[in-house]
Amino acid sequence: MTNQFFVDSEYLSEVALKKKHRLETDPSFRKNHMEYLPGMEQIQSDVCEKVLAQMNSFDYSRYTAKDVQAALEHDTCSIENFKALLSPAAEPFLEQMAQKACQETKKHFGNTVYLFTPLYIANYCENYCVYCGFNCYNHINRMKLTPEQMEHEMKVIADSGMEEILILTGESRGQSDVEYIGEACKLARQYFRMVGLEIYPVNTDEYRYLHECGADYVTVFQETYDSDKYETLHLAGHKRVWPYRFDAQERALMGGMRGVAFSALLGLSDFRKDALASAMHVYYLQRKYPYAEMSLSCPRLRPIINNDRINPLDVGEKQLCQVLCAYRIFLPFVGITVSSRESAAFRNGIVKIAATKVSAGVSTGIGDHESKYTGKEADGAEGDEQFEIDDSRSLDKMYQDISEEGLQPVLNDYLYV
């Protein structure tokens, strides 16, 4: 098969430029972000209503030090306790929160830290999301791996010792359809014990097909649970439909996936409300699907190609630590992943407190694992990265550092019979 690689034309066509300008300046030109598009499955679920009710009623300014102290003293954490722990009033109690979070982590996960790595197989995208390096108007090198290239990348990763992989694409059904992703899952199952997906949301029957191809779990970033803010950030494409994205995890569970992961991109909107909504999304789905494995991520904004001025809005490492500790106290059984967007020092610290999973040997580009893992020059072209990472440690280095912290790095703990 030929290598499907191309470089965007240097200038957008005049028609495309006009459309881009109208999308940015004329809200009436955009499609209603709350209306489903043809082909999008609508499920009957009350989870969204419950999550939004909690988020919209969350006035974090009303919580006091007394509320935080009471939350830390309780054996179990109620929704009100959780809200107090997310509030500004909890910031002076970060040390106490970390201690309680650490106790909960050790109680339910011991000293283990799970390791995985992402594999981007394509960076084509049909959405216009203003904060993303893959957005359809960005001038970047686009690439889609052939099955042969996918398998080569997977072999390079597997040879490093990694046993869990997360397959990612840009959000383009045209270039990365469900069958293409399914073939990637089948290949991945030959090399890895655990296969995750982070792709555009699909319908229940399509999740079922991908599970049959070998996928174990699905990660979906809601980006922000504030639908009004969401509308201003996602100007075109299927991703613009907020409710279809919200229900993705539930459709994945209905399709037979063993696990699902949730996240807001902290810094796009009010991070305290987004953190609350992410956790409530897990909380209500846990009660509806008690057999499912669920996890949370807490990524912050990172610089992207063509925009080096994007920074997390009001979310420093102290605030991120507060959110992670609050998550662990409220949802003690839930996995927590901290990505390579964060520094090595932060990740080394947080795995001793609340996080249970970290990525290693990370690349957010396309087709570049051989050059990054072995130092060899890539045989073919490479596609541009989605965003800049901060922690670029290899699997061996990550494994060593975790071990030196007195923790047990785990590559996989699943048996298939």
C-alpha positions as semicolon CSV with decimal commas, in nm:
position;residue;x (nm);y (nm);z (nm)
1;M;0,000;0,000;0,000
2;T;0,120;0,351;-0,070
3;N;0,212;0,584;0,212
4;Q;-0,081;0,823;0,250
5;F;0,120;1,128;0,349
6;F;0,078;1,484;0,235
7;V;0,166;1,837;0,336
8;D;-0,119;2,088;0,351
9;S;-0,110;2,345;0,076
10;E;0,071;2,658;0,191
11;Y;-0,240;2,868;0,167
12;L;-0,601;2,776;0,223
13;S;-0,825;2,837;-0,076
14;E;-1,010;3,166;-0,081
15;V;-1,339;2,981;-0,020
16;A;-1,191;2,797;0,280
17;L;-1,051;3,118;0,423
18;K;-1,389;3,287;0,396
19;K;-1,560;2,991;0,565
20;K;-1,302;2,990;0,844
21;H;-1,350;3,363;0,899
22;R;-1,730;3,329;0,913
23;L;-1,706;3,040;1,158
24;E;-1,488;3,252;1,384
25;T;-1,687;3,573;1,364
26;D;-2,049;3,480;1,291
27;P;-2,214;3,243;1,542
28;S;-2,525;3,221;1,326
29;F;-2,316;3,054;1,054
30;R;-2,238;2,760;1,285
31;K;-2,464;2,458;1,323
32;N;-2,651;2,417;1,652
33;H;-2,405;2,237;1,880
34;M;-2,687;2,068;2,074
35;E;-2,854;1,909;1,769
36;Y;-2,760;1,559;1,651
37;L;-2,640;1,511;1,295
38;P;-2,769;1,234;1,065
39;G;-2,632;0,893;1,162
40;M;-2,567;0,986;1,524
41;E;-2,732;0,741;1,764
42;Q;-2,943;0,890;2,043
43;I;-2,975;0,681;2,359
44;Q;-3,224;0,717;2,641
45;S;-3,022;0,812;2,948
46;D;-3,067;1,044;3,245
47;V;-2,693;1,068;3,326
48;C;-2,637;1,395;3,139
49;E;-2,926;1,564;3,317
50;K;-2,792;1,459;3,656
51;V;-2,436;1,571;3,581
52;L;-2,543;1,912;3,455
53;A;-2,770;1,964;3,755
54;Q;-2,475;1,909;3,988
55;M;-2,240;2,127;3,784
56;N;-2,482;2,415;3,741
57;S;-2,565;2,424;4,112
58;F;-2,197;2,419;4,216
59;D;-2,118;2,753;4,380
60;Y;-1,769;2,683;4,508
61;S;-1,736;3,028;4,665
62;R;-1,979;2,932;4,943
63;Y;-1,762;2,657;5,092
64;T;-1,557;2,737;5,400
65;A;-1,260;2,591;5,587
66;K;-1,508;2,426;5,822
67;D;-1,671;2,244;5,529
68;V;-1,331;2,122;5,410
69;Q;-1,234;2,000;5,757
70;A;-1,562;1,812;5,787
71;A;-1,507;1,651;5,447
72;L;-1,161;1,530;5,550
73;E;-1,290;1,388;5,877
74;H;-1,560;1,171;5,718
75;D;-1,481;0,808;5,638
76;T;-1,674;0,833;5,312
77;C;-1,693;1,132;5,080
78;S;-2,038;1,261;4,983
79;I;-2,106;1,480;4,681
80;E;-2,118;1,784;4,909
81;N;-1,787;1,682;5,068
82;F;-1,638;1,648;4,721
83;K;-1,756;1,994;4,623
84;A;-1,591;2,137;4,934
85;L;-1,263;1,963;4,845
86;L;-1,272;2,120;4,498
87;S;-1,339;2,469;4,631
88;P;-1,079;2,745;4,684
89;A;-1,135;2,699;5,058
90;A;-0,957;2,362;5,031
91;E;-0,628;2,502;4,897
92;P;-0,477;2,558;5,247
93;F;-0,560;2,193;5,327
94;L;-0,370;2,043;5,034
95;E;-0,127;1,854;5,259
96;Q;-0,412;1,693;5,453
97;M;-0,591;1,611;5,127
98;A;-0,276;1,449;4,991
99;Q;-0,237;1,236;5,301
100;K;-0,597;1,115;5,285
101;A;-0,573;1,055;4,910
102;C;-0,254;0,855;4,961
103;Q;-0,426;0,635;5,219
104;E;-0,714;0,565;4,980
105;T;-0,478;0,490;4,690
106;K;-0,274;0,242;4,893
107;K;-0,589;0,082;5,033
108;H;-0,731;0,004;4,689
109;F;-0,428;-0,008;4,456
110;G;-0,138;-0,092;4,686
111;N;0,194;0,046;4,559
112;T;0,126;-0,029;4,193
113;V;0,155;0,215;3,902
114;Y;0,040;0,103;3,557
115;L;0,234;0,196;3,243
116;F;0,112;0,237;2,885
117;T;0,197;0,430;2,571
118;P;-0,011;0,600;2,301
119;L;0,015;0,527;1,929
120;Y;-0,125;0,786;1,691
121;I;-0,210;0,612;1,364
122;A;-0,350;0,917;1,180
123;N;-0,376;1,294;1,227
124;Y;-0,637;1,382;0,968
125;C;-0,923;1,576;1,124
126;E;-1,255;1,716;1,005
127;N;-1,321;1,937;1,309
128;Y;-1,234;2,298;1,374
129;C;-1,138;2,307;1,742
130;V;-0,949;2,627;1,810
131;Y;-0,713;2,481;2,074
132;C;-0,605;2,160;1,892
133;G;-0,298;2,107;1,676
134;F;-0,488;1,864;1,451
135;N;-0,773;2,102;1,364
136;C;-0,871;2,096;0,998
137;Y;-0,754;2,452;0,928
138;N;-0,406;2,403;1,073
139;H;-0,113;2,393;0,833
140;I;0,057;2,070;0,945
141;N;0,197;1,752;0,793
142;R;-0,089;1,503;0,771
143;M;-0,033;1,129;0,770
144;K;-0,225;0,805;0,796
145;L;-0,035;0,484;0,867
146;T;-0,085;0,188;0,638
147;P;-0,140;-0,151;0,807
148;E;0,225;-0,234;0,738
149;Q;0,340;0,090;0,899
150;M;0,107;0,036;1,195
151;E;0,248;-0,309;1,255
152;H;0,604;-0,178;1,230
153;E;0,532;0,092;1,489
154;M;0,364;-0,162;1,717
155;K;0,661;-0,398;1,694
156;V;0,902;-0,118;1,785
157;I;0,687;-0,032;2,089
158;A;0,638;-0,397;2,192
159;D;1,012;-0,462;2,165
160;S;1,064;-0,192;2,428
161;G;0,870;-0,410;2,674
162;M;0,539;-0,224;2,669
163;E;0,227;-0,440;2,707
164;E;-0,053;-0,182;2,692
165;I;-0,118;0,052;2,402
166;L;-0,366;0,334;2,344
167;I;-0,456;0,380;1,977
168;L;-0,544;0,735;1,871
169;T;-0,654;0,907;1,552
170;G;-0,754;1,253;1,447
171;E;-1,132;1,284;1,427
172;S;-1,192;1,203;1,061
173;R;-1,431;0,928;0,958
174;G;-1,333;0,994;0,598
175;Q;-0,966;0,909;0,649
176;S;-0,987;0,687;0,959
177;D;-1,312;0,495;0,934
178;V;-1,426;0,236;1,187
179;E;-1,300;-0,053;0,973
180;Y;-0,953;0,106;0,955
181;I;-0,947;0,146;1,335
182;G;-1,072;-0,211;1,371
183;E;-0,777;-0,339;1,166
184;A;-0,545;-0,146;1,398
185;C;-0,708;-0,318;1,697
186;K;-0,659;-0,661;1,541
187;L;-0,291;-0,587;1,481
188;A;-0,246;-0,446;1,830
189;R;-0,394;-0,758;1,987
190;Q;-0,105;-0,956;1,834
191;Y;0,152;-0,743;2,017
192;F;-0,013;-0,615;2,336
193;R;-0,210;-0,756;2,627
194;M;-0,428;-0,447;2,664
195;V;-0,564;-0,224;2,386
196;G;-0,734;0,110;2,441
197;L;-0,892;0,354;2,198
198;E;-0,908;0,731;2,192
199;I;-1,096;0,810;1,873
200;Y;-1,397;1,011;1,760
201;P;-1,723;0,901;1,930
202;V;-1,916;0,630;1,744
203;N;-2,245;0,444;1,778
204;T;-2,311;0,142;2,001
205;D;-2,287;-0,114;1,720
206;E;-1,956;0,036;1,609
207;Y;-1,814;0,016;1,961
208;R;-1,928;-0,348;1,967
209;Y;-1,742;-0,412;1,642
210;L;-1,424;-0,247;1,774
211;H;-1,447;-0,452;2,093
212;E;-1,475;-0,768;1,883
213;C;-1,163;-0,653;1,696
214;G;-0,968;-0,642;2,022
215;A;-1,031;-0,310;2,198
216;D;-1,067;-0,331;2,576
217;Y;-1,156;0,025;2,673
218;V;-1,242;0,366;2,533
219;T;-1,125;0,711;2,638
220;V;-1,323;1,022;2,542
221;F;-1,232;1,378;2,634
222;Q;-1,543;1,587;2,681
223;E;-1,300;1,884;2,671
224;T;-1,541;2,102;2,873
225;Y;-1,879;2,022;3,024
226;D;-1,982;2,387;2,986
227;S;-2,187;2,355;2,666
228;D;-2,191;2,732;2,605
229;K;-1,812;2,751;2,625
230;Y;-1,788;2,431;2,420
231;E;-1,983;2,602;2,141
232;T;-1,724;2,881;2,114
233;L;-1,431;2,636;2,099
234;H;-1,567;2,378;1,852
235;L;-1,671;2,573;1,547
236;A;-1,729;2,298;1,291
237;G;-1,734;1,922;1,243
238;H;-1,902;1,628;1,416
239;K;-1,720;1,706;1,738
240;R;-1,929;2,023;1,765
241;V;-2,229;1,811;1,875
242;W;-2,193;1,830;2,254
243;P;-2,458;1,573;2,367
244;Y;-2,338;1,302;2,126
245;R;-1,991;1,333;2,272
246;F;-2,123;1,328;2,627
247;D;-2,296;0,992;2,581
248;A;-1,995;0,825;2,415
249;Q;-1,880;0,632;2,722
250;E;-2,227;0,495;2,786
251;R;-2,259;0,382;2,426
252;A;-1,918;0,213;2,458
253;L;-2,036;0,022;2,765
254;M;-2,357;-0,072;2,588
255;G;-2,135;-0,202;2,306
256;G;-1,949;-0,435;2,541
257;M;-1,634;-0,241;2,622
258;R;-1,479;-0,352;2,950
259;G;-1,380;-0,002;3,057
260;V;-1,416;0,367;2,983
261;A;-1,215;0,675;3,070
262;F;-1,329;1,036;3,117
263;S;-1,164;1,374;3,103
264;A;-1,207;1,745;3,070
265;L;-0,919;1,948;2,928
266;L;-0,853;2,163;3,232
267;G;-0,805;2,526;3,143
268;L;-1,059;2,554;2,862
269;S;-1,329;2,673;3,101
270;D;-1,387;2,694;3,477
271;F;-1,166;2,405;3,587
272;R;-1,343;2,350;3,919
273;K;-1,679;2,298;3,750
274;D;-1,525;2,082;3,479
275;A;-1,351;1,870;3,743
276;L;-1,679;1,828;3,929
277;A;-1,868;1,733;3,612
278;S;-1,603;1,479;3,507
279;A;-1,624;1,304;3,843
280;M;-2,004;1,314;3,850
281;H;-2,009;1,162;3,501
282;V;-1,812;0,868;3,643
283;Y;-2,018;0,860;3,964
284;Y;-2,353;0,819;3,790
285;L;-2,229;0,573;3,528
286;Q;-2,065;0,364;3,802
287;R;-2,404;0,316;3,958
288;K;-2,563;0,228;3,627
289;Y;-2,283;-0,007;3,509
290;P;-2,121;-0,135;3,832
291;Y;-1,921;-0,406;3,652
292;A;-1,732;-0,158;3,431
293;E;-1,382;-0,030;3,494
294;M;-1,367;0,349;3,496
295;S;-1,086;0,598;3,510
296;L;-1,023;0,970;3,505
297;S;-0,758;1,182;3,338
298;C;-0,666;1,540;3,419
299;P;-0,484;1,689;3,121
300;R;-0,407;2,058;3,107
301;L;-0,370;2,266;2,793
302;R;-0,033;2,241;2,621
303;P;0,127;2,448;2,340
304;I;0,030;2,335;1,988
305;I;0,161;2,390;1,637
306;N;0,078;2,743;1,512
307;N;-0,011;2,861;1,862
308;D;0,255;2,874;2,134
309;R;0,055;3,112;2,352
310;I;-0,201;2,863;2,486
311;N;-0,164;2,811;2,859
312;P;-0,390;2,649;3,119
313;L;-0,646;2,900;3,244
314;D;-0,596;2,939;3,622
315;V;-0,471;2,579;3,654
316;G;-0,129;2,556;3,814
317;E;0,029;2,240;3,954
318;K;-0,113;2,319;4,297
319;Q;-0,467;2,332;4,157
320;L;-0,409;2,017;3,952
321;C;-0,289;1,836;4,263
322;Q;-0,600;1,951;4,449
323;V;-0,827;1,811;4,177
324;L;-0,644;1,477;4,171
325;C;-0,657;1,439;4,549
326;A;-1,027;1,528;4,553
327;Y;-1,091;1,269;4,281
328;R;-0,916;0,998;4,479
329;I;-1,101;1,078;4,803
330;F;-1,441;1,091;4,629
331;L;-1,389;0,795;4,392
332;P;-1,145;0,563;4,571
333;F;-1,182;0,271;4,327
334;V;-1,135;0,473;4,007
335;G;-0,809;0,470;3,812
336;I;-0,641;0,808;3,768
337;T;-0,410;0,875;3,474
338;V;-0,162;1,162;3,457
339;S;-0,028;1,222;3,108
340;S;0,309;1,327;2,974
341;R;0,170;1,680;2,939
342;E;0,294;1,719;3,297
343;S;0,655;1,737;3,413
344;A;0,854;1,438;3,530
345;A;0,884;1,591;3,878
346;F;0,507;1,636;3,908
347;R;0,433;1,285;3,786
348;N;0,693;1,134;4,017
349;G;0,519;1,303;4,307
350;I;0,158;1,243;4,218
351;V;0,194;0,866;4,167
352;K;0,286;0,846;4,535
353;I;-0,039;1,024;4,625
354;A;-0,331;0,969;4,389
355;A;-0,242;0,867;4,033
356;T;-0,239;0,500;3,935
357;K;-0,139;0,514;3,569
358;V;0,116;0,707;3,361
359;S;0,229;0,701;3,001
360;A;0,590;0,634;2,902
361;G;0,786;0,651;2,578
362;V;0,530;0,898;2,448
363;S;0,501;1,044;2,099
364;T;0,202;1,244;1,978
365;G;0,331;1,239;1,620
366;I;0,263;0,988;1,341
367;G;0,508;0,722;1,230
368;D;0,801;0,835;1,443
369;H;0,842;0,567;1,708
370;E;1,141;0,406;1,541
371;S;1,329;0,736;1,524
372;K;1,237;0,825;1,884
373;Y;1,287;0,478;2,034
374;T;1,596;0,359;1,848
375;G;1,754;0,675;1,706
376;K;1,729;0,533;1,353
377;E;1,612;0,762;1,078
378;A;1,252;0,686;0,984
379;D;1,203;0,493;0,660
380;G;0,910;0,709;0,554
381;A;0,757;1,048;0,625
382;E;0,628;1,151;0,966
383;G;0,313;1,339;1,061
384;D;0,312;1,637;1,296
385;E;0,232;1,609;1,666
386;Q;-0,099;1,704;1,826
387;F;0,064;1,895;2,112
388;E;0,395;1,928;2,293
389;I;0,467;1,688;2,578
390;D;0,667;1,773;2,890
391;D;0,780;1,431;3,014
392;S;0,963;1,239;2,740
393;R;1,106;0,956;2,953
394;S;1,140;0,613;2,794
395;L;0,974;0,303;2,936
396;D;1,304;0,189;3,091
397;K;1,362;0,527;3,255
398;M;1,005;0,552;3,379
399;Y;1,020;0,198;3,515
400;Q;1,345;0,277;3,698
401;D;1,218;0,606;3,842
402;I;0,894;0,451;3,969
403;S;1,086;0,166;4,129
404;E;1,322;0,409;4,300
405;E;1,019;0,583;4,451
406;G;0,934;0,257;4,629
407;L;0,645;0,176;4,396
408;Q;0,580;-0,126;4,175
409;P;0,553;-0,050;3,801
410;V;0,301;-0,281;3,631
411;L;0,290;-0,345;3,256
412;N;-0,023;-0,559;3,262
413;D;-0,229;-0,757;3,512
414;Y;-0,490;-0,917;3,286
415;L;-0,514;-1,282;3,191
416;Y;-0,712;-1,381;2,882
417;V;-0,853;-1,734;2,888
